[in-house]
Amino acid sequence: MNELAGKHIVLGLSGGVACYKAAELCRQLIKEGATVQVVMTQAAEQFITPVTMQALSGRTVYGSQWDAREPNNMPHINLSREADAILVAPCSADFIARLVQGRADELLSLLCLARPLQRVPLLLAPAMNREMWAHPATQRNLVQVAQDGAVILGVGSGDQACGETGDGRMLEPEELVEELVAFFAPKVLAGRKVLITAGPTFEALDPVRGITNLSSGKMGFAIARAAREAGADVTVVAGPVHVPTPRGVQRVNVQSALEMQAAVERHLQSASVFIATAAVADWRPAHASSQKIKKDGSGDAPTLAFVENPDILAAAAKSRQALEGHLFCVGFAAESHDLLAHATAKRVRKGVPLLVGNIGPATFGQDDNALLLVDSEGHRELPRASKRVLAKQLIEDIASRLPR
Ligand code: C5P
């Protein structure tokens, strides 16, 4: 989606098996619209050749501070000043130690040291064996480089090239791209806690059956990602959906409306924004059978009785926090027709300052959508676009409504 359009990234590779992932990372950065200048240490060249990285980035690779291609013979100055960010991936334990010491005897650490600290961020994607990662020296060095202004992107956990299993794997290329995109996003929700409900609920009839709806959770999770990118601390309470959790977002899985209500109550106290995108079932079976309901041979269908579910959003909007102006509540309305009239009425009924209308069949399961934002003043349309784009626009809109 060209999320990194106009960004120039210096992609630094230090020595490690994870260099093989740097090739894919480079490709994905370019697919997102970035230009990429690769710089490799000598150790990195043991794992992957500059030929591969040159072919993927479309630029010759730098590996030496004595590179005579630069007219002033100062690649460390020129390359660092052109960059919108320097991303070292993989970043070895040794390279972190070199950064801590401010070493400058090879090009990559030299250009990290020479970068204008205030203008050119340095992001590190560590990659190493789990014992090396857990070693007090590495942990001590990580604290120090972070204090010196580097951003540590974290590590993954799992099988390692050495045959061991644990923390220290480099994040996957798509995770690193997600982190970089998040890094560049304006931090309009910095310091805010955002709680989001997403997906459908599932109301059990018996151990194998229940009632649910076609909500996919995609809109709610897109909003969660955008809120996190905007600097918020985000929790999503999700009904049964198979949407991956965005990086840095806390996820609480629930099934029924009652479970969703309990989870929301647990997390609401500390929240300053509540966005209810979930398609909560209006009713649940009055008595869920503990055993599968069987046909009794009479030809008669069972009679099912329903009770109404609590309205999670309306309750949040009536909480003391919301009434005192410490919690901003946003509702969603999935309608099939007369969107403006229904959304306007629903906003008042739910007691929320902002209600977002959309057409149910046009959004459930889709990757794009169109939104109608209704507040006490009137309405504004967010025209059809991907849920990703709409989520960013909605978060920007919500942020502008919050008390400073
Ligand atoms: O009343 P309706 O279900 O159309 O309202 C939709 C809005 O209310 C959504 O924001 C939805 O998440 C929220 N809701 C809720 N609890 C319910 C029903 C709806 O939070 N029981």
Boltz pocket constraint, residues with backbone or C-beta under 6 A from the ligand:
constraints:
  - pocket:
      binder: B
      contacts: [[A, 197], [A, 257], [A, 276], [A, 277], [A, 278], [A, 279], [A, 280], [A, 281], [A, 282], [A, 309], [A, 310], [A, 311], [A, 312], [A, 313], [A, 314], [A, 330], [A, 331], [A, 332], [A, 333], [A, 334]]
      max_distance: 6.0
